[in-house]
Amino acid sequence: MSGNVIKTQKTGHYTTVDNGFINNPDLSAKAKGILLYLLSKPHGWETRVDDIVAHMADGIDSIKSGIKGLEAHRYIIRSRTPRLS
């Protein structure tokens, strides 16, 4: 593939991230997309797999696979929070 990347003027609602994970050849494109989605959320935002699935075209098995890749490379650490009933 060849061509130019067209960058637009940022006026709001954008996320700035470190290029480290983007350029990591050990991470799948799926894992990079999931991490970028997570990093776009505000501090303290509660992450749930069903929310990630609802915002991406991939199914739950694909999202879980991407999350496992992020865990394996220590980009995310999961912990479960008990739900109050």
C-alpha positions as CSV (number, residue, x, y, z in Angstrom):
1,M,0.0,0.0,0.0
2,S,1.3,3.4,-0.8
3,G,-0.1,6.9,-0.5
4,N,-0.3,9.8,1.8
5,V,-1.9,10.0,5.2
6,I,-4.2,13.0,5.5
7,K,-4.3,14.5,9.0
8,T,-7.0,16.8,10.1
9,Q,-7.1,19.8,12.4
10,K,-8.0,18.7,15.9
11,T,-10.7,20.8,17.5
12,G,-11.9,18.6,20.3
13,H,-12.9,15.1,21.3
14,Y,-9.5,13.5,20.5
15,T,-7.1,11.3,22.3
16,T,-3.3,11.6,22.4
17,V,-1.4,8.4,23.0
18,D,2.1,7.2,23.2
19,N,3.3,5.5,19.9
20,G,4.9,2.6,21.8
21,F,1.9,0.2,21.7
22,I,0.9,1.4,18.2
23,N,4.3,0.4,16.8
24,N,4.7,-2.8,18.8
25,P,4.8,-5.6,16.2
26,D,3.9,-8.2,18.9
27,L,0.4,-6.7,19.3
28,S,-2.4,-7.5,16.9
29,A,-4.3,-4.8,15.2
30,K,-7.4,-5.9,17.2
31,A,-5.5,-5.5,20.5
32,K,-4.3,-2.1,19.5
33,G,-7.8,-1.0,18.6
34,I,-9.2,-2.2,21.9
35,L,-6.4,-0.4,23.9
36,L,-6.9,2.8,21.9
37,Y,-10.7,2.6,22.8
38,L,-9.9,2.0,26.5
39,L,-7.4,4.9,26.5
40,S,-10.0,7.2,25.0
41,K,-12.2,6.8,28.1
42,P,-11.9,9.2,31.1
43,H,-9.9,8.4,34.2
44,G,-11.9,6.1,36.5
45,W,-14.2,4.8,33.8
46,E,-15.4,1.3,34.6
47,T,-14.4,-1.1,31.8
48,R,-16.7,-4.0,30.8
49,V,-16.3,-6.5,28.0
50,D,-19.9,-6.1,26.9
51,D,-19.4,-2.3,26.5
52,I,-16.3,-2.9,24.3
53,V,-18.2,-5.4,22.2
54,A,-21.1,-2.9,21.8
55,H,-18.7,-0.3,20.4
56,M,-16.8,-2.5,17.9
57,A,-17.7,-4.7,15.0
58,D,-15.9,-7.7,16.4
59,G,-17.8,-10.3,18.4
60,I,-17.3,-11.2,22.1
61,D,-14.8,-14.0,21.3
62,S,-12.7,-11.7,19.2
63,I,-12.7,-8.9,21.9
64,K,-11.8,-11.5,24.6
65,S,-8.9,-12.7,22.4
66,G,-7.6,-9.1,22.0
67,I,-7.9,-8.5,25.7
68,K,-5.9,-11.6,26.4
69,G,-3.2,-10.3,24.0
70,L,-3.1,-7.0,26.0
71,E,-2.9,-8.9,29.3
72,A,-0.1,-11.1,27.9
73,H,2.0,-8.1,27.0
74,R,1.1,-6.3,30.3
75,Y,-0.7,-3.4,28.7
76,I,-3.7,-4.0,30.9
77,I,-4.2,-5.8,34.2
78,R,-7.8,-7.0,34.9
79,S,-9.5,-7.2,38.2
80,R,-13.1,-8.0,39.0
81,T,-15.2,-5.7,41.0
82,P,-18.1,-7.4,42.7
83,R,-21.5,-6.0,41.7
84,L,-23.8,-4.8,44.4
85,S,-27.2,-6.3,44.4
